[in-house]
Amino acid sequence: MKILLGSILCVFALATYAQLEPVKSGAYHWADYPAKVGEDRESRNFLAGTSANLEYIKIHATTQYPGAKPRPPHANKETEELVIVKEGTMKVTIEGKSAILGAGGVVLIMPQQMQSFENIGNGKLTYYAMQYRSKNPMNIGRGIAGGGSMMLNADSLKFKPSEKGGGRPYFDRPTAMCERMEMHVTQLNKKGPSHNPHSHIEPEIILVISGETEMTIDGKEYKAGVGDFYFVNSELFHGLSNASDEPCSYFAFKWK
């Protein structure tokens, strides 16, 4: 019976993925996605679809109000998850191990591992979550060898100054779903480009955490501020700039 049920769920999941459309490149603005409000939390759904090497990708944001009860611990059977804390104080628990994360904290959660998030601060806790499934079979052993699930605080990572500002590397590693996933924060202190426009085979997300930015993707111009993000599909020519004389900073992450 269990085997039959598992087979039915697998077929259902594959049928669901087959109906998804490719994610569109461009800017996704926080203000354009109204919150679905519950008793002690609210959520925003930004996108769900496919990308060059993912048969499923979904990005949403959750805000837990002060005193919100955490959801019961759960595991994502067939997806990996990347979580970024936007504001507040989060207690994250994965497989019985806990950490306290503030704004800029990042969590990488392997498939099939129990997880829970709790707001332990006096204000709101808001975080982005990206769930994804690769087109190739997941490789749990590769994910464990790459470091397993991770819980990282921004202030635990060294800031590396540069001529234009600086950056903070988070990780560059294989995961259970990706041959390589790389993530960092860039800071630009003055108006102007981060680097010359370029393209690469990996899809990329740029999540703005301070300041104002502008970006060219495949010949089209976009703007994004705090809380907004850009999605850049595989091999599209793109370049990002600080749009003002005030500093800006952003997460950049890509995968293959």
Secondary structure in CASP SS format (residue, H / E / C, confidence):
PFRMAT SS
TARGET T0000
AUTHOR 0000-0000-0000
METHOD secondary structure of the structure
MODEL  1
M C 1.00
K H 1.00
I H 1.00
L H 1.00
L H 1.00
G H 1.00
S H 1.00
I H 1.00
L H 1.00
C H 1.00
V H 1.00
F H 1.00
A H 1.00
L H 1.00
A H 1.00
T H 1.00
Y H 1.00
A H 1.00
Q C 1.00
L C 1.00
E C 1.00
P E 1.00
V C 1.00
K C 1.00
S C 1.00
G E 1.00
A E 1.00
Y E 1.00
H C 1.00
W H 1.00
A H 1.00
D H 1.00
Y C 1.00
P C 1.00
A C 1.00
K E 1.00
V E 1.00
G C 1.00
E C 1.00
D C 1.00
R E 1.00
E E 1.00
S E 1.00
R E 1.00
N E 1.00
F E 1.00
L E 1.00
A E 1.00
G E 1.00
T E 1.00
S E 1.00
A C 1.00
N C 1.00
L E 1.00
E E 1.00
Y E 1.00
I E 1.00
K E 1.00
I E 1.00
H E 1.00
A E 1.00
T E 1.00
T E 1.00
Q E 1.00
Y C 1.00
P C 1.00
G C 1.00
A C 1.00
K C 1.00
P C 1.00
R C 1.00
P C 1.00
P C 1.00
H E 1.00
A C 1.00
N C 1.00
K C 1.00
E C 1.00
T C 1.00
E E 1.00
E E 1.00
L E 1.00
V E 1.00
I E 1.00
V E 1.00
K E 1.00
E E 1.00
G C 1.00
T C 1.00
M E 1.00
K E 1.00
V E 1.00
T E 1.00
I E 1.00
E C 1.00
G C 1.00
K E 1.00
S E 1.00
A E 1.00
I E 1.00
L E 1.00
G C 1.00
A C 1.00
G C 1.00
G C 1.00
V E 1.00
V E 1.00
L E 1.00
I E 1.00
M C 1.00
P C 1.00
Q C 1.00
Q C 1.00
M C 1.00
Q E 1.00
S E 1.00
F E 1.00
E E 1.00
N E 1.00
I C 1.00
G C 1.00
N C 1.00
G C 1.00
K C 1.00
L E 1.00
T E 1.00
Y E 1.00
Y E 1.00
A E 1.00
M E 1.00
Q E 1.00
Y E 1.00
R E 1.00
S E 1.00
K C 1.00
N C 1.00
P C 1.00
M C 1.00
N C 1.00
I H 1.00
G H 1.00
R H 1.00
G H 1.00
I H 1.00
A H 1.00
G C 1.00
G C 1.00
G C 1.00
S C 1.00
M E 1.00
M E 1.00
L E 1.00
N C 1.00
A H 1.00
D H 1.00
S H 1.00
L C 1.00
K C 1.00
F C 1.00
K E 1.00
P E 1.00
S C 1.00
E C 1.00
K C 1.00
G E 1.00
G E 1.00
G E 1.00
R E 1.00
P E 1.00
Y E 1.00
F E 1.00
D E 1.00
R E 1.00
P C 1.00
T C 1.00
A C 1.00
M C 1.00
C C 1.00
E C 1.00
R C 1.00
M E 1.00
E E 1.00
M E 1.00
H E 1.00
V E 1.00
T E 1.00
Q E 1.00
L E 1.00
N C 1.00
K C 1.00
K C 1.00
G E 1.00
P E 1.00
S C 1.00
H C 1.00
N C 1.00
P C 1.00
H E 1.00
S C 1.00
H C 1.00
I C 1.00
E C 1.00
P C 1.00
E E 1.00
I E 1.00
I E 1.00
L E 1.00
V E 1.00
I E 1.00
S E 1.00
G C 1.00
E C 1.00
T E 1.00
E E 1.00
M E 1.00
T E 1.00
I E 1.00
D C 1.00
G C 1.00
K E 1.00
E E 1.00
Y E 1.00
K E 1.00
A E 1.00
G C 1.00
V C 1.00
G C 1.00
D C 1.00
F E 1.00
Y E 1.00
F E 1.00
V E 1.00
N C 1.00
S C 1.00
E C 1.00
L C 1.00
F C 1.00
H E 1.00
G E 1.00
L E 1.00
S E 1.00
N E 1.00
A C 1.00
S C 1.00
D C 1.00
E C 1.00
P C 1.00
C E 1.00
S E 1.00
Y E 1.00
F E 1.00
A E 1.00
F E 1.00
K E 1.00
W E 1.00
K C 1.00
END
